[in-house]
């Protein structure tokens, strides 16, 4: 009998370790990567969480999981590792919980779920979006005739994130086939398993950046050079050069797009469609209201004391 894909996957699933959770998690991560459910960057991130769990408990069986497991793991991370901030611990808890959910809901393994009894906390991220003035500093530096070639290449990718709202990972896999007339039309890598499509108008600024990329690099590996690590290193060098007193990385480009769009009277439901979100609540976390807007809006409070005319 020929081995069909369905039979192969069924046999592969049955081979997942259903006794040792850490072995199961590692096998499941690699399986999801091979099936295209997660990208390489996610695979690396998830495997890092496995290593963190192994530092805490070299062996962790499903039968050992109980109502205190997540709390004890959180306390250990706070005392013994570099994951001492709420957000650093939250990210690891998120991965831990994801594969516990996979084990229970997908592979039907029976165990006590630690996150039925523990909720990992998260605080507002330290990364803040660029103000309009800061964004214009980067934009004007990009136009400088004497800009270093590496700075120009990396800054072009960063600015492209800022004017499209695309995730860094999607920009690094950008393809000219995503251009459909006057729109970008693509499936984001992070949500492709859900079939989410993004269709948004192409701005003149985005087209100009694409044209520069084709002229100066090529149309085969757009926005992929240099490596992701060096891109973040160079963007911080540029930030220091411009004397922008904040931590700058590609992560804030998407937040900059969302915030500046809303600062210019954008509509939240439209922003959600641009970002590929299914609900406006998902988009709200990207929007950071600038101090200048808060100050001007704060003047409305004075109206409390004035009689209506």
C-alpha positions, 0 to 999 in steps of 0.5 A, a space after each residue: 500500500 502506498 504511504 499517503 500524506 495523511 497516513 504519514 502524518 498520522 504515524 508521525 504524530 503518534 511518534 511524538 513523545 507523550 511522556 517527557 514534555 520537553 522532548 515532546 515540545 522539541 519534537 513538536 516545534 520541529 514538526 510545526 516548522 517542517 509543516 510550515 506552521 511557524 517560521 525559522 525565527 519562531 522555531 529558534 525562539 521556541 527552542 530557546 524556551 525549551 532550553 530555559 525550561 531544561 535549565 530549570 528542570 532537565 526532565 519534566 514529564 507530563 505526569 509531573 505537571 500540576 497547579 504550581 508548575 507555572 508559578 514555580 517556573 516563574 519564580 525560578 526565572 525571576 531569581 536565577 536567569 536574565 528573564 527578570 522583567 515581566 515581559 521577558 518571562 511572559 514571552 517564555 510562558 507564552 511558548 510554554 503554554 502554546 505547546 501545552 495547548 498543542 499537547 492537550 488539544 491537538 495530540 490529546 495528551 491528558 495532564 494537569 494544565 499549569 496555566 489553568 491556575 496561573 496567568 503570566 503578567 505583561 506590562 506595556 513594552 519598553 519600545 516606543 514608536 518614533 514621533 513624527 519628527 524622529 521619523 522625519 530625521 530618519 527619512 531625511 538621513 536616508 536622502 543624504 548623498 554621503 550616507 554610508 551604503 550599509 546604513 542606506 540599505 538597512 534604513 531603507 528596509 526600516 523605513 519600508 516597515 514604517 510606511 507599510 506597517 509590515 512586520 520585519 519578517 514579512 519585509 525580509 520575504 517581500 516579493 514583487 508579486 505582492 504588488 497588485 495594481 495600486 495595492 499590496 496583496 499578501 499573506 503575512 508569514 506569522 498568520 498564514 496558517 489562518 489564511 489571513 490576507 492583507 490588502 492595502 494601498 501602496 504609497 508613493 513613499 513605499 514605491 520609491 523605496 522599492 525602486 531604490 532597492 531594485 536599483 541598488 540591490 536587486 529584485 531577487 533578495 529585496 530587503 534581505 541584506 544584511 542579516 537580521 542581526 546586523 540590520 538591528 545593529 545598524 539601525 541603532 548606529 543610525 539612531 545614535 548618529 541622529 542623537 535620538 535618545 531612545 532604543 530603536 529597533 525594527 520592532 518599533 517600525 510597525 508601531 510607528 506606522 500604526 501610531 502615526 496613522 492614527 495620529 493623522 485621524 486614521 480609523 481603527 478598523 482600517 488600521 486593523 485591516 492594514 495590519 492583518 488583524 481580525 479585531 480592532 482590539 488586536 490593533 489597539 496595542 500597537 497604538 501609542 498616543 504621543 505626549 503632544 496629542 495627550 497635551 492638546 487633548 488634555 485641554 478639553 479637561 478645562 471645558 469641564 469647568 465652563 458652562 455650556 453655551 
